[in-house]
Amino acid sequence: MMKPLLLATAFATSASFAAAADRYVLDSSHSQVLFSYDHLGFSTTFGMFSGFEGEIMFDAENPAASSVTVSMPTRSMFTGWEEREEHFMSEDFFGATEEDVITFTSTAIEVTGEDTAKISGDLTMNDITQPVVLDAVLNQTGMHPMANQEWAGFDATTTLLRSDFGLGRAAPFVSDEVEVRISIEAMKAE
């Protein structure tokens, strides 16, 4: 249910750099996909995905020529309540095994401002692929003060319909729309 949301968010932030320049790899310890949805009108429920891998081909001179690919284990979802996580991984939603992954691959980047872009791409979750657009922001690039290495940071947001990924159980009572927020750090590959 939250899987598409997290994945979409995580990939959106990365997508704003791709094509002809430098290769960056995601820092899994500082990259997360957060998701939220309305629960029966009583509350907003949150969760996250982490532990993902990916690379960004970032062309600073021509950001539209950049690209991003990301993957994360479906079972990396964390909601803060073990029974909810088990339910999401059951046949009611993902039916996820240890091998199941969520992936995002950018297909186009439209630069919308000095540090902003819309990253279009294919999100695959629950064995279903759908087009997704991420609203991405380049937070900064530069020398990481502790790693002593070139670094880049991005945020991105999107809204997904969980029913588009075969995860629509209990909709519309539990909202079909899932808000996704992605924040990633990536280090320049040597």
Summary of the structure (lengths in Angstrom):
residues: 190
radius of gyration: 16.1
end to end distance: 37.0
largest distance: 49.3
contacts: 718
relative contact order: 0.28
helix: 17%
strand: 52%
